[in-house]
Amino acid sequence: MSQSGTGGRRVVRVRIAGEEYKLRTEADHEYTLRCAELVDERMREADGQADAGTRAAAVIAALSLAADLLEQRERVSTDAERLAARLSSALAVRG
């Protein structure tokens, strides 16, 4: 988890796929809960696809989250390239 809180590690209790976990994190409490809720949601979605149990559901959930992450990275990269081109064009007109 990357969103920093006020500093210092703390324990946040979360429930994912019916199991309680104690997470030691420096991230904000609410941010940690939101992350856990997203993972729990993906686990529930994957549970319907996975006949092999919790481990397979966890892998499917992780793949789903990884796909979302890669899609967002690609979108940000494309937007940054487009913005850089517009900026370069605007600066060339001024020059």
Secondary structure, DSSP 8 states (H G I E B T S, - for coil): ---B-SSS-EEEEEEETTEEEEEEESB-HHHHHHHHHHHHHHHHHHHTT-SS-HHHHHHHHHHHHHHHHHHHHHHHHHHHHHHHHHHHHHHHHH-
